[in-house]
Amino acid sequence: MGASDLSTAPQTAAAEWRRHWPLVAAATSGMSLAALSTSAFGVMVVPIEEDFGWSRADISTGPLIVSVMTILFGTVLGALVDKVGPRLIALGNVTLICAATAMLSQIGPQLWQWWAVWVVIGLCSAILPTLCVMPTTRAFNKGRGLAMAIVLSGSGISSFVVPNLGNWLVSQYGWQQSYLWLALIWYAVVFTLMLLFLRLPAEEGAASRDKQHAPEKQAAGVPGLTAREAFTSAAFYKLASAAVIANFVGIAMIMNLIPILRWNSLSPATAAQVASLVGIFTIVGRLIGGGFIDWVDARFIAAGTSAMLFMLPAMLLLFPGSVAAAIVGIVTVGLMGGAQSPCIAYLASRHLGQRAYATVYATIMAAMGMGVGLGPLFANLVYDMTQSYTPVFWTALPMFAIGAFLFLSLGPYPDFSKHESAA
């Protein structure tokens, strides 16, 4: 951070919040939109299967396409955000992703139509989380952990609201019109908030400043590694690998919670109600974890949460068909998974810095995208072959342990201020 920025930046967490809470509100709404299609996925699987006769593996190719697009374009789009700033890209992204979600209401039984719409959703999803997180890391220092936790809780809002809202919409209007209504609701809220409040801190009052505050020049004044330095560091590969491994089967189970619970003989309404718990407890976990991140080394929190994710498959394996056991597992995975997400974003900002944060974080998200896409596909391929999710549960247990070990191996935070002073 340059000297002029240091002199004007808030020096306490409370001051940061007084100045930047509208930015947090806008970014949180954006994260809820980023999770909209995946949160609605579990509600839509069975009615789409019944209407079109597609297998669950066929339907799961939608989220897989999101992963492919994230892998292919995440880093490039992240570099673009570092260069031109997040605001204009975010407004166009929100419009496009909501239009694509609405277009799901118009597809027919040809599988290629499903794929075509998910290509657009995937392209937008490749960069939307970065558009929400990157301005938050610039605006907050003392209170960064909690701020990032609240922003990332946007996905928990979708996980809590969408299953029940989507299930009600499906029962009233069918799955196709449900997609249309969800797109309209989220567009009205998210676009308005981002239009009003999504700006980098240096863009506030930009009309009275000169051209030295262009986003690409601002980046040169913040501490951290360049993109090239980050991509050759061990910390980047440890963090990306831990995120992928810890999330691969976890995301597979979370995205298929409703089908899994219905497989365990719960009614559609009960399954939706129980699955929606993951959303509210994800929010709680993120807020608690984010608060601790500002006081405790985030790698310890990330490792602990990864290890504790075993509770969901363990409960489902030990007590099949038990609603109480399913609730215990879902509450635990919500709390632990909720706390882990801000840890990943925070660890990237501390171990790799903010100079090329959008590029680096988008690349980590691209790596995680492999888990988001391949995980549900793997789970549903297993189900199609065995009519059981049990092998998925057994696969999850060792993967969570490996993820915990990788988080621990990151070591303490580096001091970029010394590097900047030497430069």
TIZA-984695 format. One line per 5 residues: number of its first residue (from 0); their letters; for each residue x, y, z of N, C-alpha, C. Coordinates in steps of 0.05 Angstrom, whole numbers. Example, Ala and Ser with C-alpha at 12.3 -4.5 7.8 and 13.67 -1.06 7.14 Angstrom:
0 = as = 264,-114,156,246,-90,156,264,-66,156 | 257,-45,142,273,-21,143,258,1,157
end
This chain:
0 = mgasd = 17,-24,0,0,0,0,18,25,0 | 11,44,-17,27,68,-20,24,86,5 | 42,105,7,42,123,31,17,139,32 | 7,149,9,-17,165,9,-41,149,18 | -42,123,10,-64,106,18,-63,101,48
5 = lstap = -39,97,59,-36,91,87,-46,115,104 | -42,138,95,-49,162,110,-79,166,111 | -94,155,92,-123,160,91,-139,135,98 | -126,111,100,-140,87,105,-149,86,134 | -173,74,141,-181,71,168,-160,54,184
10 = qtaaa = -155,62,209,-134,48,224,-145,28,244 | -171,26,247,-183,6,265,-205,-9,249 | -212,-33,260,-233,-49,247,-259,-34,247 | -265,-20,270,-290,-5,272,-291,17,251 | -269,31,246,-268,52,226,-272,40,198
15 = ewrrh = -260,17,193,-263,4,168,-292,-3,163 | -306,-13,183,-334,-20,180,-352,4,176 | -347,25,190,-363,50,186,-360,60,158 | -337,57,146,-332,68,119,-342,49,97 | -339,23,102,-342,4,79,-365,-16,82
20 = wplva = -383,-13,101,-404,-33,104,-422,-34,79 | -428,-12,64,-444,-15,40,-430,-33,19 | -404,-32,17,-389,-49,-1,-393,-78,7 | -392,-84,33,-396,-111,42,-424,-121,35 | -444,-104,38,-472,-112,31,-474,-119,1
25 = aatsg = -462,-102,-16,-463,-108,-45,-448,-133,-52 | -424,-137,-40,-409,-161,-46,-422,-186,-35 | -435,-184,-12,-450,-207,-1,-473,-216,-20 | -487,-196,-30,-509,-203,-49,-498,-216,-74 | -475,-206,-83,-462,-219,-106,-455,-248,-101
30 = mslaa = -445,-254,-77,-438,-282,-71,-463,-299,-70 | -485,-288,-61,-510,-304,-60,-519,-310,-89 | -514,-292,-107,-520,-298,-135,-502,-319,-147 | -476,-317,-139,-457,-337,-149,-465,-365,-141 | -478,-368,-119,-487,-395,-109,-515,-402,-117
35 = lstsa = -529,-385,-131,-557,-389,-137,-562,-415,-153 | -547,-419,-175,-552,-442,-192,-545,-468,-178 | -524,-469,-162,-517,-493,-148,-536,-498,-124 | -546,-477,-111,-565,-480,-90,-592,-491,-100 | -599,-483,-124,-624,-493,-136,-621,-520,-148
40 = fgvmv = -597,-529,-153,-592,-554,-167,-606,-578,-155 | -603,-582,-128,-615,-605,-115,-645,-605,-117 | -658,-582,-117,-687,-581,-119,-696,-589,-147 | -680,-582,-167,-688,-586,-195,-682,-614,-206 | -663,-628,-193,-654,-654,-205,-676,-673,-211
45 = vpiee = -693,-679,-190,-713,-699,-193,-735,-691,-213 | -746,-666,-212,-767,-659,-232,-756,-658,-261 | -730,-650,-264,-719,-650,-291,-715,-679,-301 | -706,-697,-283,-704,-725,-289,-731,-737,-297 | -752,-729,-283,-779,-740,-289,-790,-728,-315
50 = dfgws = -785,-703,-321,-795,-690,-345,-781,-698,-370 | -754,-699,-369,-739,-703,-394,-727,-731,-396 | -728,-747,-375,-717,-774,-376,-687,-775,-376 | -674,-752,-369,-645,-752,-367,-636,-767,-342 | -612,-779,-342,-601,-790,-318,-590,-768,-300
55 = radis = -586,-774,-275,-575,-754,-257,-547,-746,-264 | -532,-765,-276,-505,-758,-286,-507,-738,-309 | -527,-742,-327,-531,-722,-349,-537,-695,-338 | -554,-693,-317,-562,-668,-306,-538,-655,-292 | -521,-671,-280,-497,-661,-266,-476,-649,-285
60 = tgpli = -479,-653,-311,-460,-641,-330,-463,-610,-329 | -485,-600,-319,-488,-571,-317,-467,-559,-298 | -466,-567,-273,-445,-558,-255,-417,-565,-265 | -414,-587,-279,-388,-594,-290,-379,-573,-310 | -397,-563,-326,-391,-542,-346,-381,-517,-331
65 = vsvmt = -394,-511,-308,-384,-488,-292,-355,-491,-285 | -348,-516,-277,-320,-521,-270,-302,-518,-293 | -310,-528,-317,-293,-526,-340,-289,-497,-348 | -310,-481,-347,-307,-453,-354,-289,-438,-334 | -292,-446,-309,-276,-433,-288,-246,-440,-292
70 = ilfgt = -241,-465,-298,-214,-474,-303,-202,-460,-328 | -217,-458,-349,-207,-447,-374,-203,-417,-372 | -221,-403,-359,-222,-374,-361,-218,-359,-335 | -217,-373,-312,-215,-360,-286,-191,-342,-284 | -167,-352,-291,-143,-337,-288,-143,-312,-306
75 = vlgal = -151,-316,-331,-151,-293,-350,-171,-272,-341 | -194,-280,-332,-214,-260,-322,-204,-247,-297 | -190,-262,-279,-179,-250,-255,-158,-228,-262 | -142,-234,-282,-122,-214,-290,-136,-189,-301 | -158,-193,-315,-173,-170,-326,-184,-153,-303
80 = vdkvg = -194,-166,-282,-204,-151,-259,-181,-135,-246 | -157,-147,-243,-135,-132,-232,-128,-108,-249 | -132,-110,-275,-124,-88,-293,-145,-65,-294 | -171,-72,-296,-191,-51,-300,-209,-46,-276 | -207,-63,-255,-224,-60,-232,-250,-76,-234
85 = prlia = -264,-80,-212,-286,-99,-211,-313,-88,-219 | -317,-61,-218,-344,-50,-219,-359,-56,-245 | -348,-48,-268,-362,-51,-293,-365,-81,-300 | -344,-96,-295,-346,-125,-300,-368,-138,-284 | -370,-130,-259,-390,-141,-241,-419,-135,-251
90 = lgnvt = -424,-110,-259,-451,-103,-268,-459,-119,-293 | -440,-122,-312,-446,-138,-335,-449,-167,-328 | -433,-177,-310,-434,-205,-302,-461,-212,-289 | -470,-195,-271,-496,-199,-258,-519,-201,-278 | -518,-182,-297,-539,-182,-318,-539,-208,-334
95 = licaa = -515,-217,-342,-513,-240,-359,-520,-266,-344 | -511,-269,-319,-516,-294,-305,-546,-297,-298 | -559,-274,-292,-588,-275,-286,-604,-281,-312 | -595,-270,-334,-608,-276,-360,-605,-306,-367 | -582,-317,-362,-577,-345,-368,-594,-363,-350
100 = tamls = -595,-356,-324,-612,-372,-305,-641,-371,-314 | -650,-348,-323,-678,-346,-333,-682,-363,-358 | -661,-365,-375,-663,-381,-399,-667,-411,-394 | -659,-420,-370,-664,-448,-363,-693,-455,-364 | -711,-434,-361,-739,-439,-362,-749,-445,-390
105 = qigpq = -732,-440,-410,-741,-443,-438,-729,-467,-452 | -712,-483,-439,-699,-505,-452,-719,-528,-456 | -713,-545,-476,-729,-568,-482,-713,-594,-475 | -723,-617,-484,-710,-642,-476,-684,-648,-490 | -674,-630,-507,-648,-634,-520,-626,-627,-501
110 = lwqww = -609,-645,-495,-588,-641,-474,-570,-618,-481 | -566,-613,-508,-547,-592,-516,-557,-564,-507 | -584,-561,-504,-594,-535,-495,-587,-531,-465 | -588,-551,-449,-579,-551,-422,-550,-543,-420 | -534,-555,-436,-505,-549,-437,-500,-520,-445
115 = avwvv = -514,-510,-466,-509,-483,-476,-514,-462,-455 | -536,-465,-440,-542,-445,-419,-521,-446,-397 | -513,-471,-390,-493,-473,-368,-466,-463,-376 | -460,-462,-402,-435,-449,-411,-435,-420,-403 | -457,-406,-407,-458,-378,-399,-457,-375,-369
120 = iglcs = -472,-391,-354,-471,-390,-325,-443,-396,-315 | -430,-415,-328,-403,-422,-320,-383,-399,-325 | -386,-386,-347,-368,-363,-353,-371,-341,-333 | -396,-335,-325,-400,-314,-305,-391,-324,-277 | -396,-349,-271,-389,-359,-244,-359,-361,-241
125 = ailpt = -344,-362,-263,-315,-364,-262,-302,-340,-248 | -315,-317,-249,-303,-293,-238,-320,-279,-217 | -346,-285,-215,-363,-270,-196,-353,-271,-167 | -345,-294,-156,-334,-293,-128,-310,-275,-125 | -293,-274,-145,-269,-257,-143,-278,-227,-144
130 = lcvmp = -298,-221,-160,-308,-194,-162,-319,-184,-135 | -329,-203,-119,-339,-196,-92,-318,-195,-71 | -298,-213,-72,-278,-216,-51,-256,-195,-54 | -247,-190,-79,-224,-173,-84,-228,-144,-73 | -251,-131,-77,-254,-104,-65,-254,-105,-34
135 = ttraf = -264,-127,-23,-264,-130,6,-236,-131,18 | -218,-146,5,-191,-148,15,-177,-121,13 | -184,-105,-7,-172,-78,-9,-183,-59,13 | -208,-62,19,-221,-43,38,-215,-49,67 | -209,-74,73,-206,-82,101,-178,-93,106
140 = nkgrg = -166,-85,129,-141,-97,138,-145,-108,167 | -151,-91,186,-155,-100,214,-179,-119,216 | -200,-113,202,-224,-130,204,-229,-147,179 | -207,-154,166,-210,-168,140,-223,-196,143 | -216,-210,164,-227,-238,167,-257,-237,169
145 = lamai = -268,-221,187,-297,-219,190,-310,-209,165 | -298,-188,153,-311,-177,128,-312,-198,106 | -291,-213,102,-291,-234,82,-311,-256,89 | -313,-262,115,-332,-283,123,-360,-275,117 | -367,-249,122,-394,-240,116,-399,-240,86
150 = vlsgs = -380,-231,70,-384,-232,41,-388,-260,32 | -372,-278,40,-374,-306,32,-399,-320,43 | -411,-308,64,-436,-318,74,-459,-315,55 | -455,-299,34,-475,-296,13,-483,-323,1 | -464,-341,-2,-471,-367,-13,-487,-383,7
155 = gissf = -482,-378,33,-499,-392,53,-527,-381,53 | -531,-356,47,-558,-345,45,-573,-360,23 | -560,-364,0,-573,-379,-21,-578,-408,-13 | -559,-420,1,-563,-448,9,-586,-451,29 | -591,-430,44,-613,-431,63,-640,-424,50
160 = vvpnl = -640,-403,34,-665,-393,23,-675,-409,-1 | -656,-416,-19,-664,-427,-45,-677,-455,-44 | -667,-474,-27,-681,-500,-27,-711,-498,-20 | -717,-483,1,-745,-481,9,-761,-464,-11 | -750,-441,-19,-763,-424,-38,-766,-439,-65
165 = gnwlv = -745,-452,-74,-746,-466,-99,-766,-489,-98 | -766,-504,-75,-785,-526,-73,-814,-516,-74 | -819,-493,-61,-846,-481,-63,-853,-472,-91 | -834,-459,-104,-839,-450,-132,-844,-474,-150 | -828,-496,-147,-832,-519,-163,-860,-531,-159
170 = sqygw = -869,-532,-134,-896,-543,-128,-918,-526,-139 | -913,-499,-142,-934,-481,-151,-933,-477,-181 | -908,-475,-193,-906,-467,-221,-890,-486,-238 | -878,-507,-226,-860,-525,-242,-832,-515,-241 | -813,-532,-248,-785,-525,-246,-776,-504,-265
175 = qqsyl = -788,-503,-289,-780,-483,-309,-787,-455,-301 | -811,-450,-292,-818,-423,-283,-804,-416,-257 | -796,-436,-241,-781,-431,-217,-754,-418,-223 | -741,-428,-244,-716,-415,-252,-720,-386,-260 | -742,-380,-274,-747,-352,-282,-751,-334,-258
180 = wlali = -767,-343,-239,-773,-327,-215,-747,-322,-199 | -731,-343,-196,-706,-340,-180,-688,-320,-193 | -686,-321,-220,-669,-302,-234,-679,-273,-231 | -704,-268,-232,-715,-241,-230,-711,-230,-202 | -716,-247,-182,-712,-237,-154,-683,-229,-148
185 = wyavv = -665,-247,-156,-637,-241,-150,-626,-218,-167 | -635,-215,-191,-626,-192,-207,-634,-166,-195 | -659,-164,-186,-669,-139,-175,-653,-130,-151 | -646,-149,-134,-631,-142,-110,-601,-137,-116 | -589,-156,-129,-559,-155,-132,-550,-132,-150
190 = ftlml = -564,-129,-173,-555,-107,-191,-558,-80,-178 | -579,-76,-163,-583,-50,-150,-561,-44,-129 | -555,-64,-113,-534,-60,-92,-506,-56,-105 | -500,-71,-125,-474,-68,-138,-471,-42,-153 | -493,-33,-165,-492,-8,-179,-486,15,-160
195 = lflrl = -498,13,-136,-495,35,-117,-468,34,-101 | -459,10,-94,-438,8,-74,-413,-7,-81 | -412,-22,-103,-389,-39,-108,-367,-22,-121 | -348,-12,-105,-326,3,-114,-301,-4,-98 | -278,-3,-111,-253,-4,-96,-251,20,-78
200 = paeeg = -238,17,-54,-235,41,-36,-223,65,-50 | -204,61,-68,-191,84,-81,-209,97,-102 | -232,83,-109,-250,95,-129,-270,114,-115 | -272,113,-88,-290,131,-74,-281,160,-78 | -298,177,-87,-290,204,-93,-271,206,-116
205 = aasrd = -273,187,-135,-254,186,-157,-256,211,-175 | -278,224,-175,-281,247,-193,-262,269,-185 | -254,270,-159,-236,291,-150,-207,283,-151 | -201,259,-162,-173,249,-162,-163,248,-191 | -137,245,-193,-126,244,-220,-122,216,-229
210 = kqhap = -110,213,-252,-108,186,-265,-89,167,-251 | -74,176,-232,-56,158,-218,-71,136,-203 | -97,140,-199,-113,120,-184,-126,100,-202 | -118,97,-226,-128,76,-243,-122,49,-230 | -141,29,-232,-137,4,-217,-111,-10,-222
215 = ekqaa = -101,-10,-246,-76,-25,-251,-52,-11,-237 | -54,16,-233,-33,31,-220,-36,28,-190 | -60,26,-180,-64,22,-152,-51,-4,-143 | -53,-25,-160,-42,-51,-153,-12,-50,-148 | 2,-32,-162,31,-31,-159,38,-20,-131
220 = gvpgl = 19,-8,-117,25,4,-91,17,-14,-68 | 6,-37,-73,-3,-55,-51,17,-77,-47 | 20,-88,-22,40,-108,-17,32,-135,-28 | 52,-151,-34,46,-179,-43,63,-187,-67 | 58,-212,-75,73,-223,-98,60,-215,-124
225 = tarea = 75,-213,-145,64,-211,-172,52,-238,-179 | 36,-238,-201,24,-263,-209,45,-284,-215 | 67,-276,-228,88,-295,-235,101,-306,-210 | 106,-289,-190,118,-298,-165,99,-317,-150 | 73,-310,-150,54,-327,-136,52,-355,-149
230 = ftsaa = 52,-356,-175,48,-381,-189,73,-399,-188 | 95,-389,-177,119,-405,-173,124,-411,-144 | 106,-403,-126,110,-406,-98,97,-432,-88 | 109,-445,-69,98,-470,-58,71,-465,-44 | 68,-441,-31,44,-435,-17,19,-436,-35
235 = fykla = 22,-426,-59,0,-426,-78,-9,-455,-83 | 9,-473,-88,1,-500,-95,-9,-515,-71 | 2,-510,-48,-9,-523,-24,-38,-514,-19 | -42,-487,-21,-69,-476,-15,-89,-486,-36 | -82,-485,-61,-100,-494,-82,-106,-524,-79
240 = saavi = -86,-540,-74,-90,-569,-71,-108,-575,-47 | -103,-562,-25,-119,-566,-1,-148,-559,-6 | -153,-537,-20,-180,-528,-26,-194,-548,-44 | -180,-559,-64,-192,-578,-82,-199,-604,-68 | -179,-615,-53,-182,-641,-41,-204,-640,-19
245 = anfvg = -203,-619,-3,-222,-617,19,-251,-613,9 | -254,-602,-15,-281,-595,-25,-292,-615,-45 | -276,-632,-56,-285,-649,-78,-310,-665,-71 | -308,-682,-50,-331,-698,-43,-350,-682,-25 | -340,-663,-10,-358,-646,6,-379,-632,-11
250 = iamim = -369,-619,-33,-387,-605,-51,-406,-625,-64 | -396,-649,-71,-413,-669,-83,-437,-676,-65 | -431,-679,-39,-453,-685,-21,-472,-662,-16 | -460,-638,-13,-477,-615,-7,-496,-609,-31 | -485,-610,-55,-502,-605,-79,-523,-626,-83
255 = nlipi = -518,-650,-72,-538,-672,-76,-552,-679,-49 | -552,-660,-30,-565,-666,-5,-594,-675,-7 | -609,-661,-24,-637,-669,-26,-640,-696,-39 | -627,-702,-62,-628,-730,-72,-618,-751,-52 | -597,-744,-37,-586,-763,-17,-607,-768,5
260 = lrwns = -619,-747,15,-639,-750,36,-664,-764,26 | -672,-759,1,-695,-773,-10,-688,-803,-14 | -663,-809,-21,-653,-836,-23,-656,-850,5 | -654,-834,26,-657,-844,53,-686,-843,62 | -704,-842,43,-733,-845,48,-747,-821,61
265 = lspat = -735,-797,59,-748,-773,67,-766,-763,45 | -788,-749,52,-805,-737,32,-791,-714,19 | -799,-705,-5,-787,-682,-18,-787,-657,0 | -809,-652,13,-811,-628,30,-793,-630,54 | -792,-653,67,-775,-657,90,-746,-656,82
270 = aaqva = -739,-668,60,-711,-667,50,-702,-639,45 | -720,-622,33,-713,-594,28,-710,-579,53 | -727,-584,73,-725,-570,99,-699,-577,113 | -693,-603,114,-668,-611,128,-644,-601,113 | -644,-603,86,-621,-593,70,-616,-564,73
275 = slvgi = -638,-549,78,-635,-520,80,-620,-512,105 | -617,-530,124,-602,-524,149,-573,-518,142 | -562,-530,121,-534,-526,114,-530,-496,108 | -550,-483,97,-547,-455,90,-543,-437,115 | -562,-440,134,-561,-423,158,-536,-429,174
280 = ftivg = -529,-454,176,-505,-460,193,-479,-454,178 | -480,-453,151,-457,-443,136,-452,-414,143 | -474,-398,145,-471,-370,152,-460,-367,180 | -471,-383,199,-461,-382,226,-431,-389,227 | -424,-411,213,-396,-420,213,-378,-399,201
285 = rligg = -386,-385,180,-369,-365,168,-366,-341,186 | -387,-333,200,-384,-310,218,-366,-317,242 | -370,-341,253,-352,-348,275,-324,-352,266 | -320,-367,244,-293,-371,233,-280,-345,225 | -295,-327,212,-284,-301,204,-275,-285,228
290 = gfidw = -290,-285,250,-282,-271,274,-256,-282,285 | -253,-308,285,-229,-321,296,-205,-316,278 | -210,-314,251,-187,-310,233,-171,-285,239 | -185,-264,249,-171,-239,256,-154,-242,281 | -156,-265,295,-141,-269,320,-123,-294,320
295 = vdarf = -130,-314,304,-116,-340,303,-107,-345,275 | -83,-357,273,-73,-365,246,-93,-381,231 | -101,-371,208,-123,-384,192,-117,-412,183 | -91,-420,181,-85,-447,173,-95,-468,193 | -94,-461,219,-103,-479,240,-134,-482,238
300 = iaagt = -148,-460,233,-177,-461,230,-184,-478,206 | -170,-473,183,-176,-488,159,-171,-518,162 | -149,-525,175,-143,-553,179,-164,-566,197 | -172,-553,219,-192,-564,236,-219,-568,223 | -227,-548,207,-253,-551,193,-252,-573,173
305 = samlf = -230,-576,159,-228,-598,139,-230,-625,152 | -217,-628,175,-218,-654,189,-246,-660,199 | -261,-639,208,-287,-643,220,-309,-648,199 | -303,-643,173,-323,-648,153,-331,-678,151 | -315,-695,164,-321,-724,163,-348,-730,176
310 = mlpam = -359,-712,192,-383,-717,207,-407,-724,190 | -409,-711,167,-432,-716,150,-432,-744,139 | -411,-753,125,-411,-781,116,-412,-801,139 | -399,-794,161,-399,-813,184,-428,-816,195 | -442,-795,198,-470,-797,208,-488,-813,189
315 = lllfp = -484,-808,163,-501,-822,143,-493,-851,141 | -468,-858,146,-459,-886,145,-468,-901,170 | -465,-888,194,-471,-901,219,-501,-903,225 | -516,-883,216,-544,-882,222,-561,-877,197 | -561,-896,178,-576,-892,153,-606,-890,159
320 = gsvaa = -618,-870,146,-647,-866,149,-655,-850,173 | -636,-842,190,-642,-826,214,-642,-796,207 | -665,-784,212,-667,-755,207,-650,-740,227 | -649,-748,252,-633,-735,272,-603,-736,265 | -594,-760,257,-565,-763,250,-559,-746,225
325 = aivgi = -577,-745,206,-573,-728,183,-571,-699,190 | -587,-690,209,-586,-662,218,-560,-656,232 | -550,-675,249,-524,-671,262,-502,-668,241 | -502,-685,221,-481,-684,200,-483,-659,184 | -508,-651,177,-512,-627,161,-504,-602,176
330 = vtvgl = -511,-600,202,-504,-577,218,-474,-575,220 | -460,-598,225,-431,-597,227,-418,-589,201 | -427,-600,179,-414,-593,153,-420,-564,146 | -443,-554,154,-449,-526,150,-430,-508,165 | -427,-514,191,-409,-498,208,-380,-499,198
335 = mggaq = -370,-524,192,-342,-527,185,-337,-517,157 | -355,-524,138,-351,-514,111,-354,-484,109 | -372,-473,126,-375,-444,127,-350,-430,137 | -337,-441,157,-313,-429,168,-289,-432,149 | -289,-454,133,-266,-459,115,-264,-440,92
340 = spcia = -286,-432,80,-285,-415,56,-271,-388,61 | -278,-373,83,-263,-348,87,-233,-354,94 | -227,-377,105,-199,-384,110,-183,-385,84 | -195,-397,64,-181,-400,38,-176,-373,26 | -197,-356,25,-194,-329,14,-174,-313,31
345 = ylasr = -175,-315,57,-157,-300,75,-129,-309,72 | -125,-336,71,-98,-347,69,-85,-338,43 | -101,-336,21,-90,-326,-4,-81,-297,-1 | -96,-281,13,-88,-253,16,-64,-249,34 | -60,-267,53,-37,-265,71,-12,-278,61
350 = hlgqr = -15,-302,49,9,-317,39,18,-307,12 | 0,-296,-4,7,-288,-31,5,-258,-35 | -9,-244,-17,-11,-215,-19,-33,-206,-37 | -36,-179,-41,-58,-167,-55,-50,-155,-82 | -25,-155,-89,-16,-142,-114,-30,-154,-138
355 = ayatv = -32,-181,-139,-46,-194,-161,-68,-212,-150 | -82,-202,-129,-100,-219,-114,-123,-230,-132 | -134,-214,-149,-156,-224,-166,-146,-246,-184 | -123,-244,-195,-112,-265,-213,-107,-290,-197 | -95,-287,-174,-88,-311,-157,-112,-324,-146
360 = yatim = -131,-308,-134,-154,-320,-122,-172,-333,-144 | -175,-320,-167,-191,-332,-188,-179,-359,-197 | -152,-361,-197,-140,-386,-204,-145,-408,-183 | -144,-400,-158,-151,-419,-137,-180,-428,-139 | -198,-409,-145,-226,-415,-150,-229,-434,-174
365 = aamgm = -212,-430,-195,-213,-447,-218,-205,-476,-210 | -185,-478,-193,-177,-505,-183,-200,-517,-167 | -212,-501,-150,-235,-511,-134,-258,-518,-153 | -259,-504,-176,-281,-510,-195,-280,-539,-205 | -256,-550,-206,-254,-579,-213,-270,-596,-194
370 = gvglg = -267,-589,-168,-282,-604,-148,-311,-600,-149 | -319,-574,-154,-347,-568,-155,-361,-582,-178 | -347,-585,-201,-359,-598,-224,-356,-628,-224 | -332,-637,-218,-327,-666,-218,-339,-681,-194 | -341,-667,-171,-352,-680,-148,-381,-689,-151
375 = plfan = -399,-671,-159,-427,-680,-163,-429,-700,-186 | -413,-697,-207,-414,-717,-229,-405,-744,-219 | -383,-745,-203,-374,-770,-191,-395,-783,-174 | -408,-766,-156,-428,-777,-138,-452,-789,-153 | -460,-775,-175,-483,-785,-189,-477,-808,-208
380 = lvydm = -452,-809,-218,-444,-833,-233,-444,-857,-215 | -434,-853,-190,-434,-875,-171,-463,-884,-166 | -481,-864,-162,-509,-871,-157,-521,-885,-180 | -516,-876,-205,-528,-888,-228,-519,-917,-231 | -494,-923,-223,-483,-951,-225,-491,-969,-203
385 = tqsyt = -494,-957,-179,-499,-974,-155,-526,-969,-141 | -540,-948,-149,-564,-939,-136,-559,-934,-106 | -535,-925,-100,-527,-919,-72,-506,-897,-72 | -507,-881,-50,-487,-861,-45,-466,-869,-25 | -467,-894,-16,-448,-904,5,-419,-902,-4
390 = pvfwt = -412,-910,-29,-384,-908,-37,-373,-879,-36 | -391,-860,-41,-383,-832,-40,-375,-824,-11 | -391,-834,8,-384,-828,36,-357,-838,44 | -351,-863,36,-325,-875,43,-302,-860,29 | -307,-850,6,-285,-835,-8,-279,-809,6
395 = alpmf = -299,-797,19,-296,-771,31,-277,-771,54 | -277,-792,70,-262,-792,96,-232,-787,93 | -217,-802,76,-189,-797,74,-183,-770,60 | -200,-761,42,-195,-736,28,-196,-712,48 | -214,-712,67,-215,-691,86,-189,-690,103
400 = aigaf = -178,-713,110,-153,-714,125,-130,-703,110 | -128,-709,84,-106,-699,67,-108,-668,65 | -132,-658,61,-136,-629,60,-127,-615,85 | -133,-627,108,-124,-615,134,-94,-614,135 | -80,-635,127,-51,-636,128,-39,-614,110
405 = lflsl = -50,-610,86,-40,-589,68,-43,-561,79 | -66,-556,92,-70,-530,104,-48,-525,125 | -43,-544,142,-23,-541,163,5,-536,152 | 11,-547,128,37,-545,117,44,-518,106 | 24,-499,106,29,-472,95,50,-456,111
410 = gpypd = 50,-461,137,69,-445,154,58,-418,161 | 74,-402,176,64,-376,185,62,-356,162 | 48,-334,166,45,-313,146,71,-300,139 | 77,-295,114,102,-280,107,98,-250,112 | 119,-236,115,119,-207,119,126,-193,93
415 = fskhe = 106,-184,78,111,-171,52,121,-143,55 | 118,-131,78,128,-104,81,158,-102,79 | 172,-123,88,201,-124,85,209,-126,56 | 194,-143,41,199,-147,13,195,-121,-2 | 173,-106,5,167,-81,-9,189,-60,-2
420 = saa = 198,-59,23,218,-40,31,244,-45,15 | 251,-70,13,276,-77,-2,273,-69,-31 | 249,-73,-42,245,-66,-70,247,-36,-74
end
